[in-house]
Amino acid sequence: MPILFGALSKTVIDRTLVAAQSTDQADSEETRYRARIRTLLPILRNVMFFVVVAIAVMMALSPLGVEIGPLIAGAGVLGVAIGFGAQTLVRDIFSGVFYLIDDAFRVGEYIQCSNYKGTVESFSLRSIKLRHHRGPL
């Protein structure tokens, strides 16, 4: 069941991304909406993939007699330990979430941050890929 849900959601997201591809350069509300869709949906697709895989693994282990409750509790403790060990990564992820919430920039926009400037090619919770006007990524 989770695999079916994952495949269905991936198909819907991929079709929405194809429909959001815009060729017009006018700065209209529709263009901004399509750019936001192209920014957010790949992140949503990745998050949904990991959720579906985790649920599928838990459902596969349950019939084999493996207790899932202690696994979930252990994963929570492990998550806290990793969170303390990777504070920079966690800070970057929270910054990425706030960039998304604030709608600070979108894929296709030209931005400048400190000494770096370029067109946003892709955006994730952890990083932003800029293409400089001379070509390098």
Secondary structure by P-SEA (a helix, b strand, c coil): caaaaaaaaaaaaaaaaaaaccccccccaaaaaaaaaaacaaaaaaaaaaaaaaaaaaaaaaaacccaaaaaaaaaaaaaaaaaacaaaaaaaaaaaaaaaaccccccbbbbccccccccccccccbbbbbcccccc
